[in-house]
């Protein structure tokens, strides 16, 4: 209701809605889909942990493999087609278990491979994401 109130009172050009977990994550998929359905996003900044090989959820029971960046993008864009017109606009790097050099190389690789602005928001800030969103307005 706060988002609706903000929209009605100020008519912002953009509303940022925080996500909760990956669309492919076995524990958080319902929350993620609910947020996408409710928000009907025009764009998504997708976070990815390149060094993580298995899901951190219940590793004591099963080691679910992490999907590739391509798979996550495909799944998000497939799902958001029914809940809006969202597409992945940028990639955020979770630097868990990565050195700064590995993060920098990953940023260069992802930008070249996917053609999307890429950054570690904790180490690089969110300037690339903001610029991409502003470019949509």
N, C-alpha and C positions, 0 to 999 in steps of 0.2 A: 504494500500500500504506500510505502514511502516513495517508491519509484513513480507510481501513478501521481502522487501528490507533487513531487518534484516536476514531473512533466507538465501537469496542469498549471502549476504556479509560474514556472520559469521558461518552459518550452525550450529546453536545452537542445543543442544540435547533436549531442552524443550522450548516451548513458552507459556507464561502465558497470557491468554486472560480474561479480567474482564467481568463478566456477568452483566446483568441488570434486576433484578427482577426474580421472580419465573416462571417456565414454566406453572404453574397453575394460575398465577395472572391475573385477567381479564383486567387490564390496560396495562400490560407489556408483555403479552404472545407473541405478534408478534416480539418485539425486542429480546426477549430471543431466540425464534426459529430462527430468522435471524442470531444471533450470533452463535448458534449451527451449523446451516447450513454452514455458512462461515468458521468457525473454524475447523469443523469436529474433535472434541476433542477426544483424547485417554482416557481422564479422567476428572472428575469433582469433585471439592470440593463444596459440597452443604451447603449453609447456612440455618439455621432454627431458628425461634424465638419461643421456647417452651411455653413461657407464653402468647403469643398472641393467642387469641381465635377467633378473626375475622380479616379480612383484614382491613388494615388501609385506604384503598382507598374508598372514598365516604361512610363512615360509616353513614353520615347524610341521605343517601338514602336507603342503604341496608347493612346489616351486613353479608357479605359472610363469612362462617366458614373457618377456616384455615384447609388445608389438613393435614393428618398425615405425619410423616416422611416416613413411608412405601409407602404411595401414591406418594409423591414427588419423591422418589427414583425410583419407578416403572415407573412413567411418564417420568422422565428424561432418564432412560435407554431404554425405549420403543422408545422415539423420537430419541435418539442419534444412535440407531441401523440403522436408515435410513440416518443419516448424518455423520457417522463415526463409530468408535467402542467404543465409550465412555461408561464408567461405573463410578458410584460414588465411589471415592477413599477415601473420608474423609468427616466428618461432622463438620461444623463450627457452633458455638452457638452464636446467637444474644442475649445478656443478658438483653434486654429490660424488665423492671419490674421484674427482678430476683435479689435475693441476691447472694453473692459469694458462700454461702453454697448450695443454690439451683443449681447454675451453676455447682459446683463440683459434686453434686449428679447426675445431668443430664449427665455430661461427663462420669461418671462411668457407668451409666445405658445404655447410647447409645453405648459405646464401648463394653459392654457385650452383648447387644441385637443385634447389627448390625455387630459386628466384624470389625468396621471401626475406625481409629484414629479420635478422637473428641477433639475439643478445642474451647475456646472462643478466637479468634485471638487478641482481644484488651487486654484481661486479661492474656492470657497464651502465646501469640506470635504464630507464624506460624511454629514452629519447627516440629511438628508432620506432618503437611501438606508437608513441604519440604522433610522430610525423606521419606514419602510415594511416592512422585513424583520421588525422586532420586532412589528409589527402582525399579521403572519402567524402568529406562534408561539402 
